[in-house]
Amino acid sequence: MKIKRLGRFTRFIHSFQFRLFAALALMIFTFIPILGYISYLQGKKAAETRIEQYALNTATRIAARVHAYLSHHTSNVRLIKTSFEHQFVDSMDTRAMVRYFHLLRQDHPEFVNISFGDLSGRFVMVPPQSPEVHKLFDPRIRPWYVGAVEAKDVFWTPAYLFASTQQPGITTSIPIVDAHDRIVGVCGIDLDLSTLSQFLLRLRTGSNGSAYIIENKTGHVIAHPDLVKPHWDPDQIKLLSACLTDLRRNNKRFGTTMYGNQPYFTAYTDYPDNDWTLGITLPVSDYLQEVNVIKKTTLAIVCVAILLASVVSYLLSRTITTPLKNLQKGIETVSEGHLDYQVPVQSPDVVGALAEAYNQMAMSLKNNREKLRNTLIALAENEKMAALGQLTAGIAHEIKNPLGVILGSAEVAANTERPVEMREKAARFIIDEIMRLDKTLKGFLDFAKPAPPRFEPADLQTILSETLTLCSERLRQKKIEVIKEFKTDSAACMVDPDQIHQVFINLILNAIDAMPDGGRLIVQSDTRIDPHGFKPLKRVISISDTGTGVAPEHLKTIFEPFASFKDEGTGLGLAVVKQILKLHQATIDVNSQLNHGTTFILMFPCEIREV
């Protein structure tokens, strides 16, 4: 059962349907994944482009909000300037100045300190510091004082440590002028950097994104949401500045960075008002969900497309091969002689047209076979009459000469005046010619009406060996060397041993007659197997001699009755041989070269088995 299934599987693998299906499946499994992968790459690139645009736009929007936030403090410091310059507050009245600054801090608790310094070095701060600080502190050398004097307008200091709180912060300051636009002092508002971090913490940058500010001059991160948390990693904060440096080195404003052991999209935008850079980080995991969805969707579509395409390819291959199989079945059926069989026509395509043409051919073959049968019957009758005439002429020719000899010899024997020796010699001539006539008539009867063969399984090599043994004495007398080349396998053939023995004797005797001065008789036996299994096994017998050979013009008629090229013989030997072989469904061929010898090749249908 397993062998049978394996054979079916092997035939299916080598079938046209499987090759067609394999070709279609190969194209499907090649092109669909490639198209899917290209689509995935395009979708991923489009998603990353949208993310880049979103990150850059978000950074720009946050920069605008930071600007608005800082502008609010700029407006506050300008309000103080206006209060001094319009004499709402007297810069020389320290008590009034302190009350005013306290009122401002009540309205703006995010202010750490509000300071004032004049040209004489007088310093006023709310909340107030110890008297020693006020005596020793010279505002004229502080960055917020110097920067405002030089800028003659609002000035933002870099981040530094406040002397009062020892916390990092920045100061926005503005010069105070008199009626003649002469600077009489500088007023500043201190802001704790945690205030900026709190502001950035409140901004919406996605579920896990964050915005931060980097000071370009120092490269420090001066504001970040993590800075206001109880526990934060300073190395991770420093990494943001390093990422900015790396992106600027490559002239890029967008890239991927690692922060907290996770990849983030990072975008930067400049904040020129304070020589800052505002950055934003967005988690890759949050914003690549769309890419993952595209990836999963593409994979699912590719799998479904491959499955559907495979099913369609299989059905298509069956649609193509089923009519071809029906056509093959029709060819096999018609080749067996059943010309009435019609191939079913199920489709109007090329295969259907081919099946229709084949059915018409089968009908034409059937009609032509009937006509051919009638023609063959008529030809057979004509050939029978022609053969009968040929046989009659041959018999008349073969009988006429002996009868003439017999008549002449009888006249001599009947003449009593002739010597006794002459009359006895004439009597011997009569006897010889009568025996010759008997042999001729016997050969004619064997040819005209051969005995039906009695088939039985036999080994042709054995029969051939026995025939050589019977002829061994004559072969020895003629000084003929016998060479036997037999295969060791046993192939049984259904034959009549007596008739096949007669065939071998005729061929061997003809070979002996062709070598009057001796020579070699080569007898070979072989088995010929059809590699495709469409034809039965053949046993091949070859009998070759090195004799006189046959002229090319005589080879065409060598198997015809009365075709003899020897001085003695009836010319029926090879004709009888061919007729016997025909009854055994065997064939005989001859190859001959004048003065080089002749080879007869006999092929018998048989099967390999023990005899």
C-alpha positions in Angstrom: 0.0 0.0 0.0 2.8 2.4 0.9 4.6 1.6 -2.4 1.4 2.3 -4.3 0.9 5.6 -2.6 4.5 6.5 -3.2 4.1 5.7 -6.9 1.0 7.9 -7.0 2.8 10.7 -5.3 5.8 10.4 -7.7 3.5 10.5 -10.7 1.8 13.6 -9.3 5.1 15.3 -8.7 6.1 14.7 -12.3 2.7 15.6 -13.7 2.0 18.7 -15.8 -0.6 19.8 -13.2 2.0 19.9 -10.4 4.5 21.7 -12.6 2.0 24.3 -13.6 0.8 24.7 -9.9 4.5 24.9 -8.8 5.2 27.6 -11.3 2.2 29.7 -10.3 2.9 29.1 -6.6 6.6 30.2 -7.1 5.5 33.4 -8.7 3.0 34.0 -5.9 5.4 33.2 -3.1 8.0 35.5 -4.7 6.0 38.6 -5.8 3.3 38.9 -3.0 5.9 38.9 -0.1 8.0 41.4 -2.1 5.0 43.7 -2.7 4.0 43.3 0.9 7.4 44.2 2.1 7.6 47.2 -0.2 4.2 48.3 1.0 5.4 47.9 4.6 8.5 50.0 4.0 6.5 52.7 2.3 4.0 52.8 5.2 6.8 52.8 7.7 8.5 55.7 5.9 5.3 57.6 5.7 4.6 57.1 9.4 8.1 58.1 10.3 7.8 61.2 8.1 4.5 62.1 9.9 6.2 61.5 13.3 9.1 63.8 12.3 6.7 66.5 11.2 4.7 66.1 14.3 7.7 66.2 16.6 9.1 69.3 14.9 5.8 71.0 14.9 5.3 70.1 18.5 8.7 71.5 19.4 7.8 74.7 17.6 4.5 75.0 19.4 6.1 74.4 22.8 8.7 77.0 22.0 5.9 79.4 21.3 4.3 78.6 24.6 7.7 78.9 26.5 8.1 82.3 24.7 4.6 83.3 25.9 5.4 82.1 29.4 8.7 84.1 29.5 7.0 87.1 27.8 4.7 87.3 30.8 7.7 87.8 33.1 9.2 90.2 30.6 5.9 92.2 30.8 6.2 92.2 34.6 9.7 93.6 34.6 8.6 96.2 32.1 5.7 97.0 34.5 8.2 97.7 37.3 10.2 99.9 34.9 7.1 101.9 34.1 6.2 102.2 37.8 9.6 103.7 38.5 9.9 106.0 35.5 6.4 107.4 36.0 7.1 108.1 39.7 4.5 105.6 40.9 7.3 104.3 43.0 10.2 106.5 44.2 13.5 104.7 43.6 15.0 106.7 46.4 12.4 105.6 48.9 13.5 102.2 50.0 10.5 101.5 52.2 8.0 102.3 49.4 10.1 100.2 47.0 10.0 97.2 49.5 6.2 97.5 49.9 5.8 97.6 46.1 8.0 94.5 45.7 6.0 92.6 48.4 2.8 93.3 46.6 4.2 92.0 43.3 5.4 88.7 45.0 1.9 88.2 46.5 0.5 88.4 43.0 3.3 86.3 41.5 4.5 83.6 44.0 6.7 82.1 41.2 9.1 85.1 41.7 12.0 84.0 43.9 13.4 87.5 44.4 12.8 91.0 43.2 16.0 93.1 43.2 17.0 96.7 42.6 20.4 98.3 42.3 21.4 101.8 41.5 24.6 103.5 40.3 25.8 104.1 43.9 25.7 100.4 44.6 22.6 100.5 46.8 20.9 97.2 46.8 17.3 96.4 47.7 15.9 92.8 47.6 12.5 91.3 48.5 12.4 89.1 50.4 15.1 91.0 52.3 18.4 89.5 53.2 20.5 90.0 56.2 22.1 93.5 56.7 25.5 92.0 56.1 24.5 90.8 52.7 23.1 94.2 51.7 26.3 95.9 52.9 28.7 93.5 51.1 26.6 92.8 48.0 27.4 95.1 45.1 24.7 94.8 42.4 26.7 96.7 39.8 29.0 93.7 39.2 26.2 91.1 38.9 25.4 89.6 35.5 21.8 90.8 35.6 22.8 94.4 36.3 25.7 94.4 33.7 23.6 92.7 31.0 20.6 95.1 31.3 22.9 98.2 31.2 24.6 96.9 28.1 21.4 95.8 26.4 19.5 98.9 27.5 16.4 96.7 27.4 15.1 93.5 28.9 17.9 91.0 29.5 17.8 87.3 30.5 20.8 85.9 32.3 22.2 82.5 31.8 21.4 79.9 34.5 23.3 80.4 37.8 23.1 79.7 41.5 21.1 82.3 43.4 23.1 83.6 46.4 20.0 83.8 48.5 18.7 80.2 48.0 21.7 78.5 46.4 19.3 77.1 43.8 19.8 77.3 40.0 17.7 80.0 38.3 17.7 82.8 35.8 17.0 86.5 36.1 15.2 88.9 33.8 16.3 92.5 34.3 15.7 95.9 32.8 17.4 99.3 33.2 15.5 102.2 35.0 16.1 105.6 33.4 15.2 109.1 34.4 13.5 111.8 32.4 16.7 112.4 30.5 17.1 108.7 29.6 19.9 108.3 32.0 20.2 105.0 33.7 19.7 105.4 37.4 19.4 101.7 38.3 18.4 98.2 37.3 15.5 96.1 38.5 15.5 92.3 38.2 13.1 89.3 38.9 14.7 86.0 39.8 12.9 82.8 38.6 13.8 79.4 39.9 14.5 76.9 37.0 12.1 74.5 38.7 9.4 76.9 37.7 10.3 76.3 34.1 10.4 72.5 34.7 7.0 72.7 36.3 5.7 74.6 33.3 7.2 72.0 30.9 5.7 69.2 33.0 2.2 70.7 32.5 2.6 70.8 28.7 1.0 67.9 26.8 3.6 66.1 24.8 1.9 62.7 24.5 1.5 60.0 27.1 5.2 59.6 27.8 6.9 62.5 25.9 8.7 65.4 27.5 10.0 68.9 26.6 13.2 70.4 27.9 15.4 73.4 27.5 19.2 73.3 26.9 21.4 76.4 27.4 23.6 76.7 24.3 26.4 78.5 26.0 27.1 75.8 28.7 25.3 72.9 27.1 23.4 72.2 30.3 19.8 71.1 30.5 18.3 73.9 32.5 14.6 72.7 32.5 13.2 69.3 32.3 10.1 67.7 33.9 12.3 65.1 35.6 14.1 67.8 37.5 11.1 68.4 39.7 10.7 64.8 40.5 12.0 63.4 43.8 14.4 61.0 42.0 16.0 61.7 38.7 19.1 60.4 36.9 21.6 63.2 36.1 23.3 61.0 33.5 20.1 60.6 31.5 19.6 64.4 31.6 23.2 64.9 30.4 22.5 62.5 27.6 20.0 64.8 26.1 22.7 67.5 25.6 25.0 64.9 24.0 22.2 63.9 21.6 21.7 67.6 20.6 25.4 67.9 19.9 25.3 64.7 17.8 22.3 65.8 15.7 23.9 69.3 15.2 27.1 67.7 14.0 25.0 65.9 11.3 23.0 69.0 10.5 19.8 67.3 11.6 17.0 68.5 13.8 15.3 65.2 14.2 16.6 61.8 15.1 16.3 58.7 17.4 17.9 58.7 20.8 18.0 56.4 23.8 16.6 57.8 27.1 15.9 55.6 30.1 16.9 52.5 28.1 14.1 53.2 25.6 14.3 54.7 22.1 12.8 58.1 21.7 12.2 60.4 18.7 14.0 63.7 19.4 13.3 67.0 17.8 15.0 70.4 18.4 14.2 74.0 17.7 16.2 77.2 18.5 15.0 79.7 21.1 17.1 82.7 20.0 15.7 85.2 22.6 17.7 83.5 25.4 20.3 81.6 23.4 18.5 78.3 24.3 17.5 75.2 22.4 14.1 73.6 23.1 13.9 69.9 22.7 11.2 67.3 22.7 11.3 63.6 23.1 8.5 61.2 22.0 8.6 57.5 22.8 9.1 55.3 19.7 6.8 52.7 21.2 3.8 55.1 21.4 4.3 56.7 18.0 5.2 53.5 16.1 2.0 51.8 17.0 0.7 52.8 13.6 3.8 51.2 12.0 3.2 48.0 14.0 -0.4 48.0 12.9 0.7 48.5 9.3 3.2 45.6 9.7 0.7 43.3 11.2 -1.9 44.2 8.6 0.5 43.8 5.8 1.6 40.4 7.1 -2.0 39.3 7.5 -2.9 40.5 4.0 0.2 38.7 2.5 -0.7 35.5 4.3 -4.3 35.6 3.2 -3.3 36.6 -0.4 -0.8 33.7 -0.6 -3.5 31.3 0.7 -6.1 32.6 -1.7 -3.7 32.8 -4.6 -2.5 29.2 -3.9 -6.1 27.9 -3.9 -6.8 29.9 -7.1 -3.6 28.6 -8.7 -4.5 25.0 -7.8 -8.0 25.4 -9.2 -6.6 27.1 -12.3 -4.1 24.3 -12.8 -6.9 21.8 -12.5 -9.1 23.8 -14.9 -6.2 23.7 -17.4 -5.1 20.1 -16.9 -8.5 18.4 -16.5 -9.5 18.9 -20.2 -6.0 17.9 -21.2 -6.3 14.7 -19.1 -9.7 14.0 -20.8 -8.0 14.5 -24.1 -5.2 12.2 -23.1 -7.7 9.6 -22.1 -9.4 10.0 -25.4 -6.1 9.5 -27.3 -5.4 6.3 -25.3 -8.9 5.0 -25.9 -8.8 5.7 -29.6 -5.3 4.2 -29.9 -6.7 1.0 -28.5 -9.1 0.9 -31.4 -12.3 2.4 -29.8 -12.9 5.0 -32.4 -16.5 5.6 -31.1 -15.1 7.4 -27.9 -15.8 11.1 -27.8 -13.9 13.5 -25.6 -16.3 15.7 -23.5 -16.2 19.4 -24.6 -16.8 21.5 -21.5 -15.4 24.9 -22.4 -15.2 27.1 -25.5 -11.6 27.9 -25.1 -8.5 26.6 -26.9 -8.6 23.3 -25.1 -12.3 22.9 -26.0 -11.6 23.7 -29.6 -8.8 21.1 -29.5 -11.1 18.5 -28.0 -13.7 19.2 -30.7 -11.1 18.9 -33.4 -9.9 15.7 -31.8 -13.5 14.3 -31.8 -13.8 15.2 -35.5 -10.5 13.5 -36.2 -11.7 10.3 -34.3 -14.9 10.3 -36.4 -12.8 10.8 -39.6 -10.6 7.9 -38.5 -13.6 5.7 -37.9 -15.0 6.5 -41.4 -11.6 6.1 -43.0 -11.0 2.8 -41.1 -14.2 1.4 -42.7 -13.1 2.6 -46.1 -9.6 1.2 -45.5 -11.0 -2.1 -44.3 -13.0 -2.4 -47.5 -10.0 -1.4 -49.5 -7.8 -3.9 -47.7 -10.2 -6.6 -48.4 -10.2 -5.8 -52.0 -6.4 -5.5 -52.0 -6.1 -8.8 -50.1 -8.2 -10.5 -52.8 -6.0 -9.0 -55.5 -2.8 -9.8 -53.7 -4.1 -13.3 -53.1 -4.6 -13.8 -56.8 -1.3 -12.2 -57.6 0.5 -14.4 -55.0 -1.3 -17.4 -56.4 -0.2 -16.5 -59.9 3.4 -15.9 -58.6 3.4 -19.3 -56.8 1.9 -21.0 -59.8 4.6 -19.5 -62.0 7.3 -20.4 -59.5 6.0 -24.0 -59.2 5.7 -24.3 -62.9 9.3 -23.1 -63.3 10.6 -25.4 -60.6 8.7 -28.4 -62.0 9.4 -27.8 -65.7 13.1 -28.3 -65.5 13.0 -31.6 -63.6 10.3 -32.8 -65.8 12.4 -32.1 -68.9 15.3 -34.0 -67.3 12.9 -36.9 -66.4 11.5 -37.0 -69.9 14.9 -37.1 -71.6 16.2 -39.6 -69.1 13.1 -41.8 -69.6 13.6 -41.8 -73.3 17.2 -42.9 -72.9 16.2 -45.6 -70.4 13.4 -46.9 -72.7 15.7 -47.2 -75.7 17.0 -50.8 -75.6 19.6 -49.9 -78.2 21.5 -47.7 -75.7 24.2 -49.2 -73.6 23.2 -50.6 -70.2 25.5 -48.1 -68.4 23.8 -45.2 -70.1 20.3 -46.5 -69.3 21.3 -47.0 -65.7 22.7 -43.5 -65.5 19.4 -42.1 -67.0 17.4 -44.0 -64.3 19.5 -42.4 -61.6 18.8 -39.0 -63.1 15.1 -39.8 -63.0 15.3 -40.8 -59.3 17.3 -37.6 -58.4 14.9 -35.3 -60.2 11.8 -37.0 -58.6 13.4 -36.4 -55.1 14.1 -32.8 -56.0 10.5 -32.4 -57.1 9.3 -33.9 -53.8 11.5 -31.5 -51.8 10.2 -28.6 -53.8 6.6 -29.6 -53.3 7.2 -30.2 -49.6 8.7 -26.7 -49.2 5.7 -25.2 -51.1 3.3 -26.9 -48.8 5.1 -25.7 -45.7 5.0 -22.2 -47.1 1.4 -22.3 -48.5 -0.1 -23.9 -45.4 2.2 -23.8 -42.4 1.2 -25.9 -39.4 -0.3 -23.8 -36.5 2.3 -23.3 -33.8 1.9 -25.0 -30.4 3.0 -22.4 -28.0 4.7 -23.2 -24.7 7.2 -21.3 -22.6 10.7 -22.0 -23.7 14.2 -20.6 -23.5 15.5 -19.5 -27.0 19.1 -19.8 -25.8 18.5 -23.5 -25.1 16.9 -24.1 -28.5 19.7 -22.2 -30.2 22.4 -24.3 -28.3 20.7 -27.5 -29.3 20.6 -26.5 -33.0 24.3 -25.6 -32.9 25.0 -29.0 -31.5 23.1 -30.7 -34.3 25.1 -28.8 -36.9 28.4 -29.1 -35.1 29.7 -31.9 -37.4 29.0 -30.0 -40.5 30.5 -26.8 -39.0 33.6 -28.7 -38.1 33.9 -30.1 -41.7 33.6 -26.7 -43.1 36.2 -25.4 -40.7 33.8 -22.8 -39.3 34.5 -21.4 -35.8 31.5 -20.9 -33.6 31.4 -18.0 -31.2 28.6 -17.9 -28.7 27.7 -14.7 -26.7 24.7 -15.5 -24.5 23.3 -13.4 -21.6 23.0 -15.2 -18.2 19.4 -14.2 -17.5 16.5 -16.5 -18.3 13.8 -15.0 -20.4 10.9 -17.3 -21.3 9.2 -16.8 -24.6 5.9 -18.4 -25.7 7.0 -20.3 -28.9 6.7 -23.5 -30.7 10.1 -25.1 -30.1 10.0 -27.3 -33.2 9.2 -24.4 -35.5 11.8 -22.2 -33.9 14.3 -25.0 -34.2 13.5 -25.1 -38.0 14.1 -21.3 -38.2 17.5 -21.6 -36.5 18.5 -24.6 -38.8 17.6 -22.7 -41.9 19.6 -19.6 -40.9 22.7 -21.7 -39.7 22.7 -23.8 -42.9 22.5 -20.7 -45.0 25.5 -19.3 -43.1 27.4 -22.5 -43.6 26.7 -22.4 -47.4 27.9 -18.8 -47.4 31.3 -19.8 -46.0 32.6 -22.6 -48.4 36.2 -21.9 -47.3 35.5 -21.6 -43.6 35.0 -18.6 -41.4 33.3 -17.6 -38.2 29.7 -18.0 -37.1 28.8 -15.6 -34.3 25.6 -16.3 -32.3 24.5 -13.7 -29.8 21.6 -13.5 -27.4 20.5 -10.4 -25.5 17.5 -8.9 -23.7 16.2 -5.5 -24.6 14.1 -3.6 -22.1 11.9 -0.6 -22.8 12.9 2.2 -20.3 9.5 3.8 -20.4 7.5 0.6 -19.9 5.3 1.1 -22.9 6.5 -2.0 -24.9 7.1 -5.6 -23.8 10.4 -7.1 -23.1 12.3 -8.3 -26.2 14.7 -11.3 -26.6 17.1 -10.5 -29.4 18.9 -13.4 -31.3 21.7 -12.4 -33.7 23.3 -14.9 -36.2 26.2 -13.5 -38.1 28.7 -15.1 -40.6 31.8 -13.9 -42.4 30.8 -15.4 -45.7 30.2 -14.0 -49.2 27.4 -11.7 -48.2 24.4 -10.6 -50.2 24.4 -8.0 -53.0 22.4 -4.8 -52.0 20.0 -5.3 -54.9 19.0 -8.8 -53.6 18.4 -7.7 -50.0 14.9 -6.3 -50.8 13.7 -9.7 -52.2 15.6 -12.0 -49.9 12.4 -13.1 -47.9 10.2 -13.5 -51.0 9.2 -17.1 -52.2 11.5 -18.7 -54.7 14.2 -16.0 -54.2 17.3 -18.1 -54.3 20.8 -16.9 -55.0 22.4 -20.3 -54.8 22.8 -23.0 -57.5 20.9 -25.4 -55.3 17.8 -24.7 -53.3 14.1 -23.9 -53.7 14.2 -20.3 -52.5 11.5 -21.0 -49.9 13.8 -21.3 -46.8 13.9 -17.7 -45.7 10.2 -17.2 -46.8 9.2 -20.0 -44.5 11.4 -18.5 -41.7 9.7 -15.1 -42.0 6.3 -16.7 -42.0 7.0 -18.8 -38.9 8.3 -15.7 -37.1 5.2 -13.8 -38.1 3.1 -16.4 -36.4 5.1 -15.9 -33.3 4.7 -12.1 -33.4 8.5 -11.9 -33.9 10.5 -9.9 -36.4 13.6 -10.5 -38.6 16.0 -8.1 -40.1 19.1 -8.6 -42.3 22.3 -6.6 -42.7 24.8 -7.7 -45.3 27.9 -6.5 -47.0 29.1 -8.2 -50.1 32.2 -10.4 -49.4 32.1 -9.4 -45.7 29.3 -11.4 -44.3 25.6 -11.3 -43.3 23.8 -10.8 -40.0 20.2 -11.9 -39.2 18.6 -10.2 -36.2 15.5 -11.9 -34.7 13.4 -10.2 -31.9 10.9 -12.2 -29.8 8.4 -10.8 -27.3 9.0 -12.4 -23.9 9.3 -11.8 -20.1 12.0 -12.4 -17.6 11.3 -15.4 -15.4 12.6 -18.7 -14.5 11.8 -21.3 -17.1 
